[in-house]
Amino acid sequence: MLTLPNLPSACSVAQPIERKTRRFNSAPVPKKLQEALPFASKPKVASKRRAPTYLAKRAVVMEPEERKKHTMLQMVNTVRNDKLRIQREKQKERTAKLQKKRAAVEAFFKPHHNEERKRKFATESKEQVRRAEKLSRTGGGKRGD
């Protein structure tokens, strides 16, 4: 007997759905309610600026002394960031090594743990059977026995 694979039809093949992020207008809050709200909860109205402000568009020219300070700060921050990057890499290595060691220990002790669990559950089931037999012999544990 010859069997052919059941191929799905082109219509039933799932295709990824692309959804645009929805942008909602802010909810209108009545003036009376706004007055009653604390400042932190009041709606903040910040309209977009069409043209950049004077402070945003002006050119910042540093004095030579200020430029030296700025470059010095950049150098210090570069050294600091490099140290932090090295520390993070070393920490990743240490955690990977520790996880490997834990996995090895777990693999070593797993058979022993399984045997202990089997023994524990076997004794529990024997205890349940013994209790059930005792209850059936005594008449279901009635009061006044």
C-alpha positions in Angstrom: 0.0 0.0 0.0 1.4 3.3 -1.0 0.9 6.3 1.3 1.3 9.9 0.3 2.0 12.7 2.8 -0.9 14.9 3.5 0.2 18.3 2.3 -1.5 21.4 3.7 -3.3 23.7 1.3 -1.9 27.1 0.6 -4.9 28.8 2.3 -4.4 27.1 5.7 -0.7 28.0 6.0 -0.3 30.6 8.8 1.2 33.8 7.8 2.7 36.4 10.1 0.3 39.2 11.0 1.8 42.7 10.9 0.1 45.1 13.2 0.8 48.8 13.5 1.2 50.2 16.9 -2.0 52.0 17.8 -1.8 55.6 18.9 -4.7 56.9 20.9 -5.7 60.5 21.6 -5.4 61.5 25.2 -8.7 61.2 27.1 -10.3 64.5 27.7 -10.4 65.4 31.4 -13.1 67.9 32.6 -11.8 71.2 34.0 -13.5 70.6 37.4 -11.9 67.2 37.7 -8.5 68.6 36.8 -8.8 71.2 39.6 -9.6 68.5 42.1 -6.7 66.2 41.0 -3.3 66.5 42.7 -0.5 67.9 40.5 1.1 64.6 39.8 -2.1 63.2 38.3 -3.1 66.3 36.2 -2.8 65.8 32.5 0.3 67.5 31.2 -0.2 69.4 27.9 3.1 69.7 26.0 2.5 70.7 22.4 5.3 69.9 19.9 7.4 72.8 18.8 7.4 73.5 15.1 10.8 75.3 15.1 13.7 74.5 17.4 14.2 77.0 20.3 17.1 79.4 20.5 18.8 77.2 23.1 18.5 74.1 20.9 19.8 75.6 17.7 22.6 77.8 19.0 26.2 76.6 18.6 28.0 75.7 21.7 31.7 76.7 21.5 33.7 75.6 24.4 36.6 77.6 25.8 40.0 75.8 25.6 40.0 75.1 29.4 36.5 73.7 29.2 37.4 71.6 26.2 40.4 70.1 28.1 38.1 69.3 31.0 35.5 67.7 28.7 38.1 65.5 26.9 39.5 64.5 30.3 36.1 63.4 31.5 35.6 61.5 28.3 38.8 59.6 28.8 38.0 58.8 32.4 34.5 57.6 31.4 36.0 55.5 28.6 38.4 53.8 31.0 35.6 53.2 33.5 33.3 51.8 30.8 36.0 49.5 29.6 36.6 48.2 33.2 32.9 47.6 33.6 32.7 45.7 30.3 35.6 43.5 31.4 34.0 42.9 34.8 30.8 41.9 33.2 32.5 39.5 30.9 34.4 37.9 33.8 31.2 37.6 35.8 29.5 35.9 32.8 32.4 33.4 32.6 32.2 32.8 36.4 28.5 32.2 36.3 28.8 29.9 33.3 31.5 27.9 35.1 29.4 27.7 38.2 26.3 26.5 36.3 28.4 23.9 34.6 29.7 22.7 38.0 26.2 22.7 39.5 24.9 20.7 36.5 27.7 18.1 37.0 26.9 17.8 40.7 23.2 17.5 39.9 23.9 14.8 37.3 26.0 12.9 39.9 23.3 13.0 42.6 20.2 12.6 40.4 20.1 8.7 40.6 20.5 8.9 44.4 17.7 11.4 44.6 15.5 9.4 42.4 16.0 6.3 44.5 15.2 8.3 47.7 12.0 9.6 46.1 11.0 6.1 45.0 11.6 4.8 48.5 9.7 7.7 50.1 6.7 7.3 47.9 6.7 3.5 48.3 6.6 3.9 52.1 3.9 6.5 51.9 1.7 4.3 49.7 2.3 1.3 52.1 1.2 3.6 55.0 -1.9 4.7 53.1 -2.8 1.0 52.4 -2.3 0.1 56.1 -4.5 3.0 57.2 -7.2 2.0 54.8 -7.1 -1.6 56.0 -7.2 -0.4 59.6 -10.2 1.8 58.9 -12.1 -1.0 57.1 -11.4 -3.4 60.0 -12.5 -1.0 62.7 -15.7 0.0 60.9 -14.8 3.3 59.2 -13.6 5.2 62.3 -17.0 5.7 64.0 -17.1 7.7 67.2 -17.5 5.8 70.4 -15.3 2.8 69.5 
